[in-house]
């Protein structure tokens, strides 16, 4: 199954320096190796936003260019709005980009890989599958 990777996972793997590798970063590398990673434009924009150093931005932009954007259709925006309304009716809040990720993942039958705990709430009432990383790498 292909996996739509959320900004939170990309950030762990690409933007932060860590003494101990997180399991999500190792899992992202495995998914990349297996050619199962998918990205959408709004996630790419979030990853690249707020990078102050031009050389860092260019390096990251180049690294991400290996992953073409999954096309977002008008129907995905409508589905995202429906998902937003459904979740809100159940007392679950979320960001518009998060619901767009859910809509694109549902249409394409992708799993969603994220560290954002809101997605576990979304998965209780939306037709999405969450991808889990193996235990933290030591």
N, C-alpha and C positions, 0 to 999 in steps of 0.2 A: 504494500500500500504506500502511495506517495504521502508525504508529510508536509503540511503547510506550517512553516516555522515562524513563530511570533517574534516580535522585537526583543522581548525579554531574554530569549535564548540566544539570539544573535549577539546581543549586548554582552552577555556573559562570555561568549566565545571570542568576540572580536574587539571589544572596547576596553575591557577591564583587565588589569594585571592581577594575577592571583598567585599566591605561593603554592596553593594546593588546587589542582584542577577539579572543577566541578563536574559531576556526572553528566550534566546537561551539555557541557562543552564537548566532552568525549563522545556523547551520543550524537551530537550534531556532526562531528567528524566522521563517525560511522555512517550516518545517513548520507553525507556528501559522498563518501567512498562508494556507497551502494547506489548512488544516483537517484535518491528518493526525495531530495529536498525541493520544495517549492516555495516561492515568495510572491507577494503582491506588491504593487507600487507603493501603497500607503505604508507598508512595513519598511520598504527600502527608504522612504522619506524619513520615517521616524529614526531609523538607524543612523542616517547621515546628518540628521538635525543636531544642532548645538555642538558641532565639532569645530573648535576654534582654529586649530592649526591647519592651514591649507594643505600641507604635505600629508598630514594624517587623513584628511578628507579624501584627497586624491587616491591615496593608497587603499583606503577602505572602499571607495567607489570602484576602483579597479578590481579588487577582490570580489565584490558583489556582482560585477558584470558577468561573471561566469554563470549566474543564475538568471535566466530570463523571467520577466514578470508573467504570471498567469493572467490572462486577460480578464478584466472585470466587466461584466455585462450590466446593462440597465436592470435586468431582472435580479441581479445580485443586490443592488441597492434597495429594491423593493423588498426582497426577502430579508435583508438586514433590518429594515424598518419593521417588518412583521415580527422578526425575532426580538427586537428591542421592545415592542409593544407587549408581546407575550411574556417576556421575562419581567417587565415592569409590572404587569398585572399580577405577577406572583411575588412581587416585592424584591425582585432581583435587579440591581442597577448595573449598568455597563457603559462603556464608551462606544461611540459610533464605529470606530475602526475595529473594535473587538467583534461587534456584530457583523461587520463586513467580512472579517476573517471567517466567522462561523458560516456565513452565507456562501462564500466561495468554496469553503471546505465541503459543505453539504452538497453543493451542486456537482462538484468534481469527485466526490467520495474520497477526499483526503482526510487523514487524521490531522489533528492540531497539536503542535508541540509548543508548550509554553510553560513558564514558571508563574504566570499570573493566576492566582487562586480563584479569580472570578470565573474563569472558564469551567472549573469544576461545578460551579453553580449553574452556569449556562447549560452544561451537559445533562443536567437533571431534567430539562424541559425542551431542549433543542436536539435535532438529529445530527449531533456531532460525536466524533470519537476522539478521545484524547490520547496522544502518544506519550508514553512514559519512558524516562531514561532508566538505565540500569542503576544499581546502587552507586553512590559516590565513589569515584576513582581515588585511590590513595597514592 
